Amino acid sequence: MKKRHTITVLTENTPGVLHRITSVFTKRKVNIESLTVSETEHEEISRFTVVFYSEPEFVSQLVRPIQKIVEVVDAFASDDETLLYKEIAFLRVGFSSEWERADIEKMATKNNGKVILANGRTMVIEITGEEDEVDRFRDMLKAYPLKTFVRSGRIAIKRELTEELLDHTLDE
Amino acid sequence: MSDIKKTKIVTPQSLGLPKSGEMSGSEAIIKMLLAHGVKTVFGYPGGAIMPFYDALFDYQKELHHVLVRHEQGAAHAAEGYANASGEVGVCIATSGPGATNLVTGIADAMMDSVPMVAITGQVVSPLLGTDAFQETDVIGITIPITKWNCQMTDPKDIPYMMAKAFYVARHGRPGPVVVDITKDAQINTFDWKDIDFKIKPQKHYAQRYSDAKLQRAADLINAAERPLLLVGHGVLIGDACHETCQFMEKGNIPAAATYLGLSAVPTDHPLYMGMLGMHGNYAPNILTNEADLIIGLGMRFDDRVTGNLKHYAIKAKIIHIEIDPAEVGKIIKPTVSLIGEAKDVLTELLPLLENKDRSAWLARFSEGKKKELETVIESAIHPKEGALRTSEVINLLSELTNHNAVVVSDVGQQQMMTARYYQFKKPRSYVGSGGLGTMGYALPAAIGAAFAIKDRPVLAIIGDGGFQMTIQELGTIAQEKLSVKIVIMNNNYLGMVRQWQELFFAKRYSATPMHNPNFVKICEGYGIESMKVSERSQIKSAIEKMLSTPGAFCLEVAVETEQNVWPMVPAGASVSDIRLK
């Protein structure tokens, strides 16, 4: 059965690497659910966090070709259970009365969200959490018109500290 | 293998590069090619690569440039050179259409693990991304079909990037690398004193298995009653032919080659059982499903080898010896995998191997061989009547060249006939397009092979369809005065497609009959001696004339129009459902 997986890729910070990584997914016709690219504790290394759905036994078919990419220093797959992960979302919601505004604010506060901007008849709520938490919060606000919905990709860290850059083979 | 391949870390010092001095990017490209032992390059000039060609004018003695007639020819010639020699093949093209014309050859090299460096010119860097004249996103286009690629806009990046390109192309599992160099990077200058770099080996090609795992593999082999060794391209690439034969001999283990593994083991070796796959030999295919152990050596269980996976190696445990970890478990889940160079793994495995009598198992192969000889081979190579058959011509070519030619074949029926009926005695005697199946490959690839091989005849065996895909390279052969012996197997059909139409599409010959030109006259137009034969009584003397004529020669053979290649594993069928007719 298909399950959610995360592949973390640590790469040299050069143009074209993103294309090389996504081409592995394209070739295998796997849709990427979310993607985050960011800097790491090592100056010249970037971290790609790729989330996708796949049969568990198929995951190595994606990880191994990614490991082969010349610029890739390391790549590994993780289940949700072994990770701490979060994403951030902005929801611009409309309201038509002060009572509605208060109701939305109350729901946001109760769910670890916060109102970061309010003007006219809309406000922007920021919420951080696991994908499911963000989805639940969005559902909760169903009664109100959702004007804009923006969510980031996942950021993830292994629950256990393991050395990721075991054999650092970057060209000097 | 060259010394550079064995060097662990590449630096400007290890390459013998200048310590100081001002130089243009173009000249630096040439210096880097020479530093990597390149003596011949295949290319075609154009606007964005002109500064390089201008610099080349001063290096004509050191670096021979072969002007092809179409960039696809340059890419295939580089492949042919690489496959025949084991060294990196180099091709050069301008930006835009020049670069896109290389694409088929680059994709072919990617599929077949061919070490290649393709140099493409690019528009000047301020114009990048503006849809400038002859601009194309070469990096974007070639990402899925290269092992690595890079773009240079600054001449001082050229030494490092070129060194890395060669390193990546030839190390681990080889493959093509594209270096895209903007015109201003070719023109501008830099000082060698600013150049410093280190290129370290790529970690994922490091040998990775424990002694326990090695022992487990040896135990599986020693316990096996009916083992079968599958010899792949990795044996040739990794220069492990000798070790492979030792392995077979010590364990009395029968071996069969994949298409790209042809010539790794001499065809007359008593333990060599023929070729695997769709048009391979009967015994190794049918006995794949009787074997209790399959040892895949430097191969990737391609679908043309395995047939229907659900009915493949049904009684066998699997040992997979392979340098590329991404190939392990991709198609077949091995019982034990040993990731490393074929030569290293075999050298470690050999002392653990027991000498075992497997004569009952070997007898099964002899039975299969006999059956195939009687039902297929005899009539294919010694027909008594009817038109000339491609198979008999190949058999004759093998005999009359003392089985000593380097044979380059195109794609289609003549390819399978060549693979089946030419007898290979030495490694790297066969050059062909495997994974991609590129028609038009043979003529330019033979040009490359002819630059790599000087002491043996180079035969290009091509169908009438494939010949016309890159026929313009006759001009290159004529200009370079190359001694390529071309044999056109002309059946006035796209034969392999026609065979499938006959067998699986109710003989509806859609778009396969060909109206062909007078090939002899075309060759004459290029100044290449040529003749046509259609009679059995003339074929031997015609081949002898071709072989004894100095320089290039083109022999057109009018062959039976509807000969089929047998045996055949129909697409989607099991290897043990191989059909003899």
HADDOCK unambig.tbl for C-alpha pairs under 7 A between the chains (distance, minus, plus):
assign (segid A and resid 20 and name CA) (segid B and resid 143 and name CA) 6.17 0.50 0.50
assign (segid A and resid 23 and name CA) (segid B and resid 144 and name CA) 6.42 0.50 0.50
assign (segid A and resid 61 and name CA) (segid B and resid 330 and name CA) 6.37 0.50 0.50
assign (segid A and resid 64 and name CA) (segid B and resid 325 and name CA) 6.84 0.50 0.50
assign (segid A and resid 64 and name CA) (segid B and resid 326 and name CA) 4.85 0.50 0.50
assign (segid A and resid 65 and name CA) (segid B and resid 326 and name CA) 5.62 0.50 0.50
assign (segid A and resid 68 and name CA) (segid B and resid 204 and name CA) 6.85 0.50 0.50
assign (segid A and resid 70 and name CA) (segid B and resid 148 and name CA) 6.50 0.50 0.50
assign (segid A and resid 169 and name CA) (segid B and resid 200 and name CA) 6.63 0.50 0.50
assign (segid A and resid 169 and name CA) (segid B and resid 202 and name CA) 6.52 0.50 0.50
assign (segid A and resid 169 and name CA) (segid B and resid 203 and name CA) 6.46 0.50 0.50
assign (segid A and resid 171 and name CA) (segid B and resid 198 and name CA) 6.08 0.50 0.50
assign (segid A and resid 171 and name CA) (segid B and resid 199 and name CA) 5.14 0.50 0.50
assign (segid A and resid 171 and name CA) (segid B and resid 200 and name CA) 5.96 0.50 0.50
assign (segid A and resid 172 and name CA) (segid B and resid 197 and name CA) 6.16 0.50 0.50
assign (segid A and resid 172 and name CA) (segid B and resid 198 and name CA) 5.34 0.50 0.50
assign (segid A and resid 172 and name CA) (segid B and resid 199 and name CA) 6.80 0.50 0.50
